[in-house]
């Protein structure tokens, strides 16, 4: 079996294992969410004294007061007077994958998604996310460039105003606490900001698994992700003077961002069965009797678009996670967006980028195809040798090595060129998979490059469209250009590969399939040209013999 076929076989086998693992993760046993309430964060001794640690014993629950509806140009939110939690958040300018409704990022319904943003204060008489706030009105609508939504909590010792500020065309939500000490003693407050998220819902699929879970960034350690399964084993805690913590998923992210270089602690912990808190906590200045302080943090909730992320905070561009190939993927995306600025169509941009990459690797591809072309010319002689030596593998191997030496052919000559190209094409795969810009982007008959091609409808659970069919045809044609294996079993396997792989392509986003199809067409053209040259050289050699 030649190198390219071996690589394809390994990738296919590995893909099957990944898909099975993903299926297992996305279909765990669902249990009722009832446990001891651990939703209040605890401050590390490095940030606060032991007296500041909250004590909780009640069963897990999410209390509800009155709902406040907030409409801005980008958001539709439901804020609850209990804690001032953001219980629901929809994007006005992004549609859900299944229909034309607004994209739901956060909800407290828990069917199947549970995802809320909370913030609160720790200290004597200060309101946590369980405290009851009051609001002036129940509906707010953005009529200017800025919308301010105030909530008030007050008892005999403190008055706290919690203020949300929304700005037009911004995915940043400013969240400010204004604290007045009405008591005759010093208050030592701490502020926390957290998400509560379930561990079951995911925005990926079995066929196209993507990461959903906590992530954090610091200038020292840069970007890192945490699986909810890791939090099951051990709560996470990190003390730092900068950075942010977030929940990331395919296409979208939400992050709590604290200002400046201020000591803070990132944390994640399990608060119930399949339920987790992910947040940050920080100490605030002490408040003397009669004094007031204010502290502002920022909630980013938006798409993983370059502009939105760059406006949010340093390092937010890392939430578009390309893994270890980020150093390759990021420049590829920059080139892709640069092409898009010129042609104004993401489908055309994908095609042109694929062409550019193919041109860049043309010499390496030519070397690989030349090696395979030479092996193709030797195929009849290798078959004759197999018939001659039969089951004597040692003699067969010796005869093959002698033939390669005589013809000056390296059977592994195509290996290095292919291996060099693999990281680039994998990086481009992740670029196209994670680019929110492709959501809703149309091309020819395709209405959304982030969705499978369904032009011909659905056959039971299988989406049917021209792109994966053309992809299967291109793979079949490519197998005809490759050297035919001498082993009949290997030959049948290679003929089955296009059918097997095309099954997966039916579920892949159309943008990805478009990239692979264009790459395959260019590869076929190049391989045909190289094979033609090799065949002509072989005929010339025979004529001179």
C-alpha positions, 0 to 999 in steps of 0.5 A, spaced: 500 500 500 502 506 498 504 512 503 498 516 501 493 510 502 496 508 508 495 515 511 488 515 509 487 509 512 490 511 518 486 518 518 479 514 517 480 509 523 482 515 527 476 518 525 472 513 527 475 512 534 474 520 535 466 519 533 465 514 537 468 517 543 464 523 541 458 519 541 459 517 548 461 523 551 454 527 548 450 521 550 451 520 558 446 518 563 442 524 564 441 525 572 436 529 576 440 536 578 439 536 585 445 537 590 448 541 596 448 548 593 455 550 592 453 556 587 457 561 591 464 562 590 469 561 596 475 566 596 482 563 597 486 565 603 491 568 599 485 573 597 481 574 603 480 572 610 477 565 613 471 570 615 469 572 608 468 565 606 460 563 605 457 558 608 451 554 604 447 548 606 441 549 602 439 544 596 441 547 589 435 551 586 435 557 582 430 562 585 426 567 581 423 573 582 420 578 576 423 578 569 426 584 566 426 584 558 431 588 555 432 590 548 438 592 544 440 592 537 444 586 538 441 583 544 434 580 547 435 579 554 431 577 560 434 579 567 431 576 573 430 581 580 433 575 584 441 576 584 440 581 577 442 574 573 442 574 566 437 568 565 436 569 557 440 572 552 439 572 544 442 575 539 438 579 534 443 578 528 444 571 529 439 565 527 439 559 530 441 553 526 435 549 526 430 555 524 430 562 523 429 564 530 434 568 534 440 564 536 439 563 544 446 563 547 443 563 555 437 560 558 435 557 565 430 552 562 435 547 562 432 543 556 437 541 554 441 547 555 442 551 562 446 557 562 446 563 566 450 569 567 451 571 575 454 576 579 454 578 586 458 581 592 460 577 598 461 580 605 456 583 611 449 584 609 452 584 601 447 581 596 449 575 593 446 572 586 440 570 591 438 577 593 432 580 591 433 587 587 428 592 585 427 595 578 424 601 576 420 598 570 420 591 567 421 593 559 427 597 557 429 598 550 435 602 546 432 608 543 439 611 543 446 609 543 447 607 550 442 604 555 442 603 562 438 598 566 439 599 574 437 594 579 437 596 587 438 592 593 437 595 600 437 594 607 439 597 614 446 597 613 448 597 605 445 600 599 447 597 593 446 599 586 447 594 580 447 597 573 448 594 566 450 598 561 449 597 553 452 600 548 450 600 540 453 595 536 457 592 542 457 585 545 460 588 551 455 589 557 458 593 563 456 591 569 457 596 575 456 595 583 455 601 587 456 600 594 454 605 600 456 603 607 450 605 611 452 601 617 457 604 623 462 598 621 467 597 616 465 593 610 470 588 607 467 586 600 469 582 595 465 581 588 464 575 584 462 574 576 460 567 574 457 563 569 452 557 571 453 551 565 450 544 564 455 539 562 451 535 557 449 540 552 454 542 546 453 546 540 457 540 536 455 534 533 457 526 533 459 527 526 462 534 527 464 534 535 467 541 537 469 543 544 464 546 549 466 548 556 471 553 560 477 557 558 481 562 561 487 567 559 493 570 563 498 574 560 503 569 563 500 562 561 496 565 555 490 560 553 487 554 556 481 550 556 478 545 561 473 539 560 467 539 565 470 532 566 476 534 569 472 539 574 468 533 576 475 530 579 477 536 582 475 544 582 480 548 578 483 555 581 488 560 579 490 566 582 493 572 577 493 579 576 490 579 569 486 575 564 479 573 563 475 567 564 470 564 559 465 559 557 466 557 549 463 553 544 462 553 537 462 560 534 460 564 540 463 565 547 461 569 553 467 572 558 467 575 564 473 581 564 475 585 570 479 591 569 486 593 569 492 589 573 487 587 579 488 580 583 483 575 582 482 568 582 479 564 577 475 558 579 471 552 576 467 547 580 461 542 580 455 545 584 450 539 582 450 533 578 452 535 571 452 543 573 458 547 574 460 554 576 465 558 572 467 565 574 472 570 577 472 573 584 476 579 587 477 583 593 474 590 593 477 596 597 474 596 604 468 601 605 468 605 612 462 607 615 458 612 610 463 611 604 461 609 598 465 605 592 464 603 585 467 597 581 465 595 574 467 589 570 465 587 563 461 581 560 462 579 553 457 575 550 458 575 542 460 571 536 467 569 535 468 574 530 475 578 529 472 585 530 468 583 536 474 579 540 479 584 539 474 590 542 473 585 548 480 584 551 487 582 550 487 575 548 480 574 546 482 572 539 484 565 542 477 563 543 477 561 536 481 555 538 485 552 532 489 548 537 497 547 537 496 549 529 494 556 531 501 559 528 498 556 522 491 557 522 491 564 524 495 567 518 490 562 513 484 566 516 487 573 515 489 571 508 482 568 507 479 575 510 483 579 506 481 575 499 473 576 502 474 583 502 476 583 495 471 578 492 465 579 498 463 572 498 466 567 502 465 561 498 469 564 492 474 566 498 475 559 500 476 557 493 481 562 491 485 560 498 485 553 496 488 555 489 493 559 493 495 553 498 495 548 492 500 553 488 504 554 494 505 546 495 505 545 487 513 543 487 512 538 493 505 535 490 509 534 484 514 530 487 509 526 491 505 525 484 511 523 481 513 518 486 506 515 485 506 515 477 513 511 477 510 506 482 504 506 477 508 504 471 511 499 475 505 496 477 504 490 471 512 488 473 510 488 480 504 484 479 508 479 474 513 478 480 508 476 485 505 471 480 512 468 479 514 468 487 507 466 490 508 466 497 515 466 498 515 473 501 522 474 502 524 473 495 519 477 492 521 483 497 528 482 494 526 482 487 522 489 489 528 492 492 532 490 486 527 493 481 527 499 485 534 500 485 535 499 478 529 504 476 532 509 481 525 509 484 524 511 492 517 507 494 517 512 500 518 518 495 511 521 496 511 520 504 515 527 506 511 532 501 505 529 503 507 530 511 509 537 510 502 539 507 498 535 512 499 541 518 497 546 513 490 542 511 489 540 518 489 548 520 485 550 514 480 545 516 479 548 523 479 555 520 473 553 516 470 549 522 470 555 527 469 561 523 463 564 525 463 568 518 461 562 515 454 562 518 449 564 514 454 565 508 451 563 501 454 561 495 451 558 489 445 554 491 448 554 498 444 558 503 449 557 509 456 555 508 456 552 516 451 547 514 451 541 510 449 541 503 441 539 503 439 541 496 436 535 494 433 534 501 434 529 506 433 521 506 431 519 513 437 522 517 442 523 511 442 530 508 443 530 500 446 535 496 451 535 490 457 537 494 458 531 497 456 527 491 461 530 487 466 529 493 465 522 492 466 522 485 473 526 485 475 521 490 473 515 486 477 518 480 483 519 484 483 512 486 484 510 479 490 515 478 493 512 484 498 505 483 493 499 483 495 495 489 497 488 488 493 485 494 486 484 491 483 486 499 487 492 499 484 494 492 477 493 494 478 497 500 481 503 496 475 502 492 470 503 498 474 509 501 470 514 497 463 511 499 465 510 506 468 517 506 462 521 502 458 518 508 461 523 513 462 529 508 454 529 507 454 531 515 460 536 514 459 544 513 458 545 506 464 550 506 469 544 509 466 540 503 467 545 498 474 546 500 476 539 500 472 538 493 476 544 490 483 541 493 481 534 490 480 537 483 486 541 483 490 535 485 487 530 480 489 535 475 496 535 477 496 528 478 494 527 471 499 531 468 504 528 472 502 521 470 502 523 463 509 526 463 511 519 467 508 515 462 511 519 456 518 518 459 517 510 460 515 509 453 521 513 451 525 509 455 522 503 452 523 505 445 530 507 446 532 500 450 
